[in-house]
């Protein structure tokens, strides 16, 4: 091992490692490099907090303006803003409907004008959405604000994931991705916390500050060096890499920079050679669609669609925009606004613990535990709803259990699997299609919640969600394979074969070489929408 250390100028420490099994040097930087990349994650977190606040917005607005929960003062002061059931169902669900719209636009722009630029642009729909709400004098304006935020949510996922994956070193990429993943839940807690002390208009005005703060923070970040290299802007790319590696000198980043240029040149050459064979992009897209007929794609794709339905309904996601109404119905012992804050905190802790324990327990056991407990807790809530004379702390307890356990396993599971179960040639398209269909499933389930509640009552709706969770447990037990510590090829072979999910277990000894697993996660992160 050759070591190249910092000179007295304070540049980042760099270790150059030459492994006998490697043909190229691997670069490891010191703490200053980590500090600059942490700054990137912090700046991105302002945008992700804005995303989380947008997700929490329908719950706040419906709690304030739905005709069942609006105060008499609100009804007198803003009669044109009071929402009936049909309008409420659209407001609660329309965010999901416009996710794919934003994702499609973002997918085109992110390679055209750059990751950083798109992240800055995406702040605009969030700011406009909050301004629409603050100045709203009609239901139409409220809907326009909601649509603007829905487009923004879909718009931002691609550039955020791509940028973080391209600028961070592998040694800290996982930790920074984890921090970013929790930022959205923090945003939900923030908007619930603000709304506990302010009315919905003031909350909207305060919320509009976060997209502006995100713009200011993002302006200080460099553009992705990989994107700059792809555009032939090598000098700017080198400067960007130096910034991201602790403001190092040129010689400190030369090895990594040369590796990136070499790898991208090789990839470009391969793409150009392949493009000669393809008649057109449309023909290539149609050829990719044919993959969905193959067993190794059709089986995991079908499984993902079933899992999305199970997780959306089994974790009571359609009910969430109407939480304030539901909490008031149960007569919980604390104010609904504080229960909302509690749900956000539980979501954060559940997600964090899930990330730290998935490698120990495996995805399959976590999924089975969480959906079984969700089934029991939702069924108990249904029983409580049949007789509303129960003490308020009993349904509150089951709500807390349901919120935490669903975030711990059920809701996270499909997105974990998405990075592993599709073959490489079709993974990008398959992940995009799955993400879009999940948005449509969430939209339909949330849009029809009002109808389900009207037909079957709150207890009947909860019984239905509990039934879905119970069926989901049976399905997962027989058809959900354990992918933890399995290679891509092993997972593909499972879906090609006729083996049972119960027999597809983790290897008895963990693999020492995790390079293929790291590659899998990184590649899926770039394709997840």
N, C-alpha and C positions, 0 to 999 in steps of 0.2 A: 504494500500500500504506500503510495506517495502522498505526502501531505503538503498542501500549499496553504500557508497561514497568512493572516492579515499582517500588513505592514503597520507602521505606527500611525497611519492616517485613519485608522478605525474602520476600514472596509470590512464587509462581512467575511467571516471565516469560511473557507471553502476546503473540503476534502475531496480529492480526486482518487477514486478507487478503481483499480484495475483487477477485475476478476478473471480467472482463467477461462471461465465458461462464457465470458462476454467478449464481444468484439469491439465494444466502445466503452469509453469511460463513463462512470456514473458520478454525478456531481452531488455533493451534500454541502449545504450551507449552514451557517451558524444562526445565532439567535436574532441578529439584526434582520436577516432575511425573513424569519418567522414573524417578526414585528410588522414588517411592511405588508405581509399577506394577511395578518390579523386586521390591519387597517382596512384592507379590501373587504373582509368579511363584515366589519363594523359598518362600513358605508353601505354595503348591500343590505344589511339588516334593517336600515331605515326604510328601504323600499319594501322589504318583506313585511315589516310591521304595518306599512300602509296597506299591503295586500290583506293581512289578517284583519285589519280594521274594516276593510270592505266586506269581508265575509261576515263580520259581526253586525254590519249595518242593518240588514233586513230585520233581525231580532229587535234592534233598538227602535226602528221606524214602526214596525207592526205593534210593538208594545205601547207606543205613544199614540198611534193614529188609527189602529183597528177599532171599529165601532164597539167591540166587546170590552176593550181594555182602556180606551181613551178616557181621560178625565172629563168631567162636565165642563171645566174651564176650557179645555182644548176644543171640545165640541162647539162651545159658544164662540170662541175666538177664531177658529179655523174650520168652519163647517164644510168648506169645499175640499178639505184635505182628508176628511174622515173616509176610511177605506171599508168597503163592504167585503164580503167573502171572496167574490170573484177577483176583485182588485188585489186583495191580500194574497191570494194564491199566485197571482202573477208577480207581485213584488217579492214574495218569498222564494221564487224559483227561477226568475229570469236571469239571475247571475250565471247559473249553470248553462243556460241556453246559449249565451254569447261567449263562453270560454273558447269553443273551437274557432269562432270568428277571429278573436284576437290571436290565437295560436297560429292560424294560417297566415295572417298579415305579418306576424313576428318572424315566422319561419322564412319568409321572403326577405325581409329587411335585415335580419341579423347577419347574413352573409354579404349583403349589398353595402350597408353603411357602417357595420361594426357593432360589437356587443355593447360597448360602453355607450355609444350614441343611442342605441335602441333602449337601454335601461333608463337613460335620461328622458327620452321621448315618452316612455310608458308612464312617467309620473304625471303627465298632462291629463290623461283620462281620469286618473284618481282625483286630481285637484278639481277638474271640471265637475266631476260627479258630486263632490262635497259642496261645491258652489251651487249647483242645481238644487241640492237639498236645502241649503241654507236660505236661498231666495225663493223657494217653491211657493207658489200660490195656487197650484192645481195639482191633481193627481198625475196628469201627463208629465209635468216637469219632474216629479219624483221618479216616475218610470224612466225618463231620459237620464237622470242621474244614475239610476241603478244599472241601466244598459251600459253607460259609459264606464262604470266600474267593472262590469262583467267583461267587457272587451279588454280592459286594462289587466285584469287577472290572467286571462289567456295570453295576453301580449307579453307578459313579463317572464313567464316560466322558462321559455327557451333561452333567452340571453343570460338570465341569472345563472342557470345551471351550466351553460356552455362557458361563460366567463370564469366562473369559479374553478371549473375543471381544467381550464387552459392556463391559468396563471399561478396555481398553487403547486407546491412540491408534493410528491406522493406521501411523504412522511407526515404531513399535517393536513392533507386534503380531507381525510375522513373526519377529523375533529372539526374542521371549519365547516364542512358540509352538515355535520350534526348541529352545530350552532345555528347555521342558517335555517335548517329544517324546523327548529323550535321557534324561530323569530316570528313566523306567521301566527302561532298560538299566542305569542306575547302580544301581537297586535289585537287579537280578539279580547284579551284581558284588558288592554289599554282602553279600548272603546267602551267596554262594559264599565270600567272604573270611572271614566270621565262621565258617562251617562248616569252613574249613581249620584253625581253631585250637580249635574246640569241638565237642562231640557234638551230635546232632540236637535233644535236649531243651533244652540250653543255648542253642543257636541259635534255637530257637522262642521261648524266653523273652526273649532279646535283641531278636528281631524284633518282639515285641509292643510294644516301646517306641516304634517309629516311628509307628504309628497314634495313640498318645497325644500324641507331639510334634506330629503334624499337627493334632490337635484344638486344642492350645494355640496354634499359629501361626494357624490359621484363625479363631479367636475374635477376633483383633485386626483382621481384615479387615472392611471394610464390605460390606453387601449390594449386589448389582448395582443401580445407579441405574435401569437400564431396567426391571428387574422391579419395583422400588418404584413407578415411575411407572405401570406397568401396573395396580398395585393402588391407585392414587390417593393414595399416600403421598408427596406432592410435597416436603414439607419434609425428610423423611428422605432422599429421592432427591438433593436439592440438597446436603445435608451429605455424602452418600456421594461425589458427584462432586467436591466440594471436597477431600475426603481423597485421592481418586485422582488429582487434578491438583496434588499437592504442597501440600495443606492451604491452598489458595488462598482468598481472600476471595470473597464472593458476586459482586461485579462482575466478577471475573476469569473465572468460569465461566458467567456469565449467557448469553452468546451460544450456547455449546454446549448448555447446559441447555434453553434455549428451542427450539433446533433439534430436540433429542430429543423434547421434549413435542409439538412440532408434527408431527413425522414419525409418532409413535406415535398421535396423535389421528387423523391421516389414514388410517393403516393400520387402526385400529379401525373407523373409519367404513366403509371398503371391506369389511372382514370382515362388519360388520353388514348391509350391503346385499346381500352375497353370501349370507348365511345366510337371508335372506328367501326366496331362490329355492330353496334346498336344503330338501328335505322333512325330512331328519334327518341326523345325523352318520353313521349306518350307510349311508344312501343315498350320501352324499358319499364315504365310504370305498369303496363298491362301484363308484362312478363312477371313482375313481382307479385301481382295479384293472384297469378296462377299458383304461387306457393301455398296459398291458403287452402288449396285442395289436398295438399300433401298431409299425411298423417302427423308428421312431426311438428306441423304448424297448426293444423285444424284442432288437434286434441288440446294443446295448451291454450289456444284461442278460445275454444268453447269453455274450458275450465275457468279462464279469466272472466268471461262474461257472467258465468254463474256466480263466481265469487264476488263480482261487483254488485250484483243484485242482492246477494246475501248480506254483504257488509253494509250496503246503503240502507236496506230495510231492517236488517237485524240489529243495527246500532241506532235505530230511530232517527237517522239524519233528517228525514222529511219533516219531523216535528220541530226541529231546532229554531226555525224562524218564528215559531209560535210559542216559544218557551214561557214567555211572561204570562200568556193566557193560561197555559197548562199549569204553571206554578200557582197562579191564583186559584185555579179550580181545586187543586189539592190542599190549599190552605196551609202552605209551608210556614214554619215558625219564624222565618226571617224574610226580609224584603226580597222580592223577586230580583231586583238589581244586584243584590249581594250574592244570591244564588248563581246568577250568571257569571259573576267574577269567580266564584268557587269552581264552576264548570271549566272555565278557562285554565285555572291553575291546575286542576286535575288532568286536563288534556296535556299540559306541558310535562307534568311529572310522569304521566303514563308513556308519552313518547320517548322521554329521556331514558327511563328504565328499560323500555323495549330495546332501544339501541344498545344498551350496555349488557343486556342479558340474552339477546338472540343467539349469540355465538355459543353460549353455555347450554341453553335449553333446546335450541333449534326452532325453526319456524312452525313446523307441524304441531308440536306440543303446545306452543304458545297460542296458536290459532284455536286449537281444540279447547284449551282452558278458557280463553276469553269468550268464545262464542257460547260455551256451556254456561258460564256465569252470566253472560248477557241474557241468555234464554231465561234463567231463573229470576234475575232482577227485573226484567221487563214483565214477566208473568206476575210477579208480586205487585208491580205497579198497576197492572190490569186489575188485580184483585182489590187493591186499594181504591181504584177508580170506581169499582162496582158499589163500594160503600164508603162514601166520603167522610164518614164519622171516625175514621182512624186518626190517631194523633199525628200531627203534621210531620214530626221527626221521622216517622216510619217511611213514608214515601221519599222524604229527603235523603234518607240513608240509601235507599235503593237507587235513587237518581245518581248519587255520588259514586256508587259501585259501578253502575252502568257507564257513566262518563269515563271513569278511569280505565276500566277493563277494556272498553271498546278502543280507546286510544292505544292501549298497551299491545293489543294483538290484532283485532279484527280490521280496523281501518288501515293500519300500516301494512298488513300482510300482502294485499294485491300489488302494492307498489314495490315491495321487496322482491316479489316473484317476477315482476315485469322485467327486471334487469337480468333474469337468468334463464327463462324457460323457452325463449325463441332462438332459432338458429341465427347465426350472424348475418347471412345474406338478406334476411327479411326482418331483422330485429327493429330497425328504424321505423319502417312502415307499420309493422305490427304494434309497436308501442304507441305510435301516434294514433292508430285506429282505435286501440283499446282505451286510450285516454279520452278521445272524442266520444266514444260510446258510453264511457263512464259518466261524462258530463250530461249526456242525453238521458241516461238512466236516472241520475240525480234530479234532473229537471222534471222528468215525468213523475217521479215519486213525490217530490215536493209540491208540484203543481196540483196533484190529486189528493193531497193530505186533507184539504178542506172538505172535499167530497166524501172521502173515507170517514172523516169525523162526523159529518152530517148523517151518513147512512148507518154507521155502526156505533157511534158515540165514542168517547175517549177510551172507555174500557175495551170496546170491540177493536179499536185501532191498535191498542197496545197488545191485545191478544193476537192480532194478526202479525205484528212485528215479532212477538215471542214465537209464534208458530214458524215464521221464516227462519229465525235463529235456530230453532230445534231441527228443522229440515236441513239447515246449513251444517249443523253438527254432524248429522248422519252422512251428508254428502262429503264433507271434509274427511271424515274418518275413513271412508272407502276410496276416495279419489284424489286426495291431496297428498302429493309426494313430499318427502323431506329433501330439500335442495341444499341445505347447509352442508358445507365441506364437500360438495360434489362439483366436479368440473362441468363445463358446458357440454362436453361430448357425452358424459355420463347421463346428464339430464335429457339431452336429445335422444340418446339410445333408449331411455325409459319410455318416452312418448312414442318412439317407433315400435317398441315391443309390445308384448301383451302382459307384462308383469303387473302386479297389484301395487297400489300406493303403500300399503302397509308393509310390504316386503322391501320397498325402496328406502332403506334407512341410512343414517349417517355412517361413514366409515368408522371402524372401531378406534383407529388411531388418526389424529388430525394430521393433515398434510403439512409438511415443512415448507414446501414451496407454494407461496400464495400469489405468485405473480399472475397466474391466469385469472384468479378471483378478482384481483385488483383491476385487471384489464376489463373484466366483465362489468364491474360496477361503473367504471369510468365511462365506458362506451354507452351503457344504458342511460347514464345521467345526461349524456348529450342528446339522446333521442327521446327522452321522456318529455311529454308536453303537459 
